[in-house]
Amino acid sequence: MLVVNVVGVLLIGFIVWWFWLYKPAAAIVTGNGIQVIVENGVYTPARLQLPANTPVSVQFLRKDKSPCAAMVLFPALEISAELTVDKLVKVELPAMAKGEYAFTCQMQMYRGTLLVS
């Protein structure tokens, strides 16, 4: 009985960590920018580390045919782009101040973060 309880608590802890606490490492953007894959309900990579006060180009490759994946929105920057299936779409981001900026699909099911430092 004790083993079952310990395993249950460990499993609950793992689920909480995986869904609410885990933050994947941010991909560092340098040079010509980075490519983000839109597939299976996620942006890969979903966290981009960008330099402050420098315009950056981010290319999106949509592999997911879901209608939700058709747009990428940067609400704080008032930028949006329509993503075509199996085509690279370049999104030019302006120079940004330090901080975190979200990017999502129009239904906010796909989520990503720009970490500007």
C-alpha positions in Angstrom: 0.0 0.0 0.0 2.8 2.4 0.8 4.5 1.7 -2.5 1.3 2.5 -4.4 0.9 5.8 -2.5 4.5 6.8 -3.1 4.3 6.0 -6.8 1.0 8.0 -7.0 2.5 11.0 -5.4 5.5 10.9 -7.7 3.3 10.6 -10.7 1.2 13.6 -9.6 4.4 15.6 -9.1 5.7 14.6 -12.6 2.4 15.7 -14.2 2.4 19.0 -12.4 6.0 19.6 -13.4 5.4 18.6 -17.0 2.3 20.6 -17.7 2.8 23.7 -15.5 6.4 24.1 -14.4 8.6 22.8 -17.2 10.0 25.5 -19.5 12.0 24.2 -22.4 15.4 25.8 -23.2 15.1 28.9 -25.4 16.6 28.8 -28.9 19.1 31.6 -29.2 18.5 33.7 -32.4 21.7 35.1 -34.0 22.6 36.2 -37.5 19.9 35.7 -40.1 17.2 34.5 -37.7 15.6 31.2 -36.9 13.1 28.8 -38.3 10.1 27.8 -36.3 8.1 24.6 -37.2 4.4 24.7 -36.7 3.3 21.0 -36.3 1.3 18.8 -34.0 -0.2 21.7 -32.0 3.1 23.3 -31.0 5.7 25.7 -32.2 9.2 24.2 -32.3 11.1 25.9 -30.8 8.5 27.6 -28.7 10.9 29.9 -26.8 13.2 32.2 -28.7 15.9 34.2 -27.1 16.4 37.4 -29.0 18.9 40.3 -28.7 17.3 43.6 -27.4 17.2 46.6 -29.7 17.9 44.5 -32.9 15.4 43.7 -35.6 15.1 40.0 -36.2 13.6 37.8 -38.9 11.7 34.6 -37.9 10.7 32.1 -40.5 7.7 29.9 -39.9 7.2 26.5 -41.6 3.6 25.3 -41.2 3.3 21.5 -41.5 0.1 21.3 -39.6 -3.0 21.5 -41.8 -5.2 22.5 -38.8 -7.1 25.8 -39.4 -5.8 27.0 -36.0 -2.2 26.9 -37.4 -3.1 29.3 -40.3 -2.1 32.5 -38.5 0.7 33.6 -36.1 0.0 36.6 -33.9 2.4 38.8 -32.0 -0.2 40.8 -30.0 2.1 43.1 -28.1 3.8 44.1 -31.4 0.6 44.3 -33.4 2.0 41.9 -36.0 0.3 38.9 -37.6 1.1 36.7 -40.6 -0.8 34.1 -42.5 1.0 30.8 -42.7 0.8 28.6 -45.8 1.1 24.9 -45.5 4.6 23.6 -46.4 6.0 27.1 -47.3 8.4 29.3 -45.3 6.8 32.6 -44.2 9.2 35.2 -43.0 8.1 37.5 -40.2 10.1 40.6 -39.7 10.2 41.6 -36.0 11.2 45.2 -35.1 13.8 46.0 -32.5 12.3 45.3 -29.1 13.0 46.4 -25.5 14.0 43.7 -23.0 11.1 41.6 -21.8 8.9 38.7 -22.8 6.6 38.8 -25.8 4.0 36.1 -26.5 3.2 34.7 -30.0 0.1 32.5 -30.6 -2.3 31.2 -33.2 -5.6 33.1 -33.5 -7.2 30.7 -31.0 -4.3 30.9 -28.6 -3.9 27.1 -28.7 -0.4 27.2 -30.2 1.8 29.3 -27.8 5.3 30.6 -27.9 7.5 33.2 -26.2 10.1 35.7 -27.3 12.7 36.3 -24.6 14.3 39.6 -25.4 17.5 40.3 -23.4 
